[in-house]
Amino acid sequence: MITVKGKTMEEWIREFPDLGPVLNYTPFYWSNPYVEDNKTAFENQPLHLEDIQEAEERLKRFAPFISKAYPETENAGGIIESPLKKADQIKNRLETITGQKIPGMFYIKLDSHLPISGSIKARGGIYEVLKYAETLLREHQLLSEKDDYSKIVEDTYRKFLSQYTILVGSTGNLGLSIGVISAKLGFRVIVHMSADAKQWKKDLLRERGVQVVEHRSDYSKAVEEGRKEAANDPKSYFVDDENSKDLFLGYAVAAIRLKKQLEEQNIQVSPEKPLHVYLPCGVGGGPGGVAFGLKVIFGDTVKCYFAEPTHSPCMLIGMMTGMHDEISVNDFGLDNQTAADGLAVGRASGFVGKVMEPLLEGIYTVSDEQMFRLIAEVADAEGIHLEPSAVTGFMGPSYVVQNNPKITEEDTHIIWATGGSMVPDEMKEAEYQKGLQYKTNPGGK
Ligand SMILES: *Cc1c(COP(=O)(O)O)cnc(C)c1O
């Protein structure tokens, strides 16, 4: 008989009845019973506002470098940021599809269109590599905080940094972000890719001089290989997607930026006008970092929700059972097979799970069929292409409205669209065509 941590499936489901539908791959909304008011939730947190501000300051120091190294960021002064787009058309479509009215204003946060790597990973991944470069250059008296960091594009610095190796394990997008920025700085880079990783991401990295190691196994294994390789070499640095506080803080800076965008667009947030934010979740660092930052800045007036594939609900299972990274979806017989490559993670970050446990309102799961349909719906309604991982947020508002009668026209919903602009055109078209079939024939295959 299959047991997990000494309990049979029947025992697990008796203790946590919500596991039932989750273990059947049924799309499901889980309301987090462990959520606390902000004051209580922040009594014991390992990171604070000052940490996020420090990360924001570091990104400002690097802005002259980013602006010079990536001319597409020049207009934004070297700040890597994405637009916040009002999205009434897709809101109308979602109301029609789900039969659920969604009171409130509706926006998409377009991290899919972040410069440099076209996904949310351009926040955490790039930040961590920049911080490591800064640390090395300062340790060797090649840089001081007051310098104009644009000089880092020069060969002297690239040559110095080329003695060091950056390693990372990834399902694709993290490798893409880390690989691209590391190669730009002159680092040697080795990216361990899981079997889910898309060929075009590997090709693009190799073009930029990144060493890509392909694994036939899943994400956790790719991470383990990267970690092992780095452990043997003092000039190697491993970006640890499962535990890194720097990655997390890089993501959290999004909250400071979003606050400014909300003010610029005159979107008010208050106890009477709460903000609901829907974030796709893989290992947890990206959505966790953003949500953590939002809770630090907006407190109880922001409500955060994670979205996961029905085939990879690692954060949901970990948080629900309190077992976090001690269990994986495979332990429970789920296959971790999904078109949402960015979310194809079987075991959540224990660090993020524990941080988010008192801060998160809920987690819901989305099927691959729903993702493809949403790709077509979003493309038709809003004229933007998102990858499968990135559309999972859109299923959230109707669940949240069903579970919360207090939501009114004063509320604001923000769907965090986490990736897709860099997907090659022919793949965009194939994903769209597949989605169109579900859109025009919702019951069929
Ligand atoms: C990585 C990724 C996520 C989730 O981030 P995690 O840190 O893995 O939870 C969401 N969407 C896309 C497109 C991603 O690449």
PDBQT file of the ligand as one rigid body, heavy atoms in Angstrom, charges set to zero:
ROOT
HETATM    1  C1  LIG A 501       8.986  30.672 -12.862  1.00  0.00    +0.000 C 
HETATM    2  C2  LIG A 501       7.700  31.114 -13.353  1.00  0.00    +0.000 A 
HETATM    3  C3  LIG A 501       6.610  31.308 -12.493  1.00  0.00    +0.000 A 
HETATM    4  C4  LIG A 501       6.625  30.989 -11.024  1.00  0.00    +0.000 C 
HETATM    5  O1  LIG A 501       7.753  31.365 -10.286  1.00  0.00    +0.000 OA
HETATM    6  P1  LIG A 501       8.323  30.395  -9.156  1.00  0.00    +0.000 P 
HETATM    7  O2  LIG A 501       9.373  31.174  -8.511  1.00  0.00    +0.000 OA
HETATM    8  O3  LIG A 501       8.836  29.156  -9.819  1.00  0.00    +0.000 OA
HETATM    9  O4  LIG A 501       7.174  30.057  -8.263  1.00  0.00    +0.000 OA
HETATM   10  C5  LIG A 501       5.436  31.755 -13.043  1.00  0.00    +0.000 A 
HETATM   11  N1  LIG A 501       5.323  32.012 -14.365  1.00  0.00    +0.000 NA
HETATM   12  C6  LIG A 501       6.341  31.856 -15.213  1.00  0.00    +0.000 A 
HETATM   13  C7  LIG A 501       6.138  32.164 -16.657  1.00  0.00    +0.000 C 
HETATM   14  C8  LIG A 501       7.560  31.409 -14.735  1.00  0.00    +0.000 A 
HETATM   15  O5  LIG A 501       8.567  31.236 -15.591  1.00  0.00    +0.000 OA
ENDROOT
TORSDOF 0
